[in-house]
Each structure stands twice: as C-alpha cells, then as structure tokens.
Amino acid sequence: MKTINELQDEVVEEFADLEDWMDKYQLLIDMGSEEEALPDEYKTEQNLIDGCQSRVWLQADQTEDGRIVFRAESDALIVKGIVALLVRVLSGHTPEEILEADLYFIEKLGLREHLSPTRSNGLLAMLKQMRMYALAYKAKAN
C-alpha cells in the first residue's frame, strides 16, 4: 500500500506536464468521470458537505483493519475531479495517517489559486469533513 505522500507525488507527477490550466481542468474532469458512481443510498442529506456550492456527497467507512475508505461524488464536473483526487490520496489509510498528513499536493498543483473562491472553500470543506471522519473513527477506536 502506498503512503499518502507517495500518492500525492503521483498526482503532482500526472499534472506536471500540463502547463495550460484548461488542460489541468480537463484532467480533473476526466479523473472525476472515471470514478465509480456513488450508490444512491449514500446520497443523503447527512453525507452532503456543508460549504460546497455544488452538491458533494462523502461516504466514509472503516475497514476491519482500521483504515478509512472514502467514496464521494459531486454534481459538478470539476468538483467531482477535485474530490476524486482527495479520495485517491486519503482513502485506505488509518485515521492517524489522515490526521497527520500534510497535503502539499494542493499547493504544488496550484489548485488553490486557480480555483474560484467558492470552489476553493469547497475544497477546504471536503478536506475538513474527511479529517472529521478520521477524528471520529480514531475516537471510536480508543
């Protein structure tokens, strides 16, 4: 299993060759499109993330060995790509790993400065929600 940092480096590498932001957005959209659709049973009010302009659902489940598996979907193409990236980097790790992760890939991709303020806030809201799940599962384990 790859570490969070190895996964971040992979993502940075994938975007490294793209200089044009239209190409980067297209890659994000493609990544979102490749994600498996979230089953309707998880598209609940409870799974909606507050602070996102578009609708984003996030489902978190803990495996028997204590890792958290995230699944997510959005009704907006670029946002779906962003959440797909977060899921790819954080899913399958322990609550501790998720809470201690320094998510430098967001800066390295230049996401924050190239997203509209509302999308940027949405990105932070998604991250916060993922960390809240990690915190909750960690607390439950102790």
Number of C-alpha atoms within 10 A of each C-alpha: 7 10 14 21 16 12 17 23 15 14 18 18 14 13 16 12 10 13 9 8 13 10 13 18 20 14 17 21 19 16 19 24 16 11 18 11 12 15 11 7 6 17 18 11 9 11 16 21 20 16 17 19 13 18 18 22 23 23 20 18 16 17 12 7 8 15 20 23 17 21 22 25 27 23 11 14 18 21 26 25 24 24 27 25 21 21 20 19 24 27 20 22 23 20 26 14 15 23 17 11 15 12 16 12 20 18 11 16 17 12 18 16 11 12 16 11 11 13 20 18 16 24 22 15 16 25 18 13 18 25 19 14 21 24 16 12 20 15 10 8 9 5
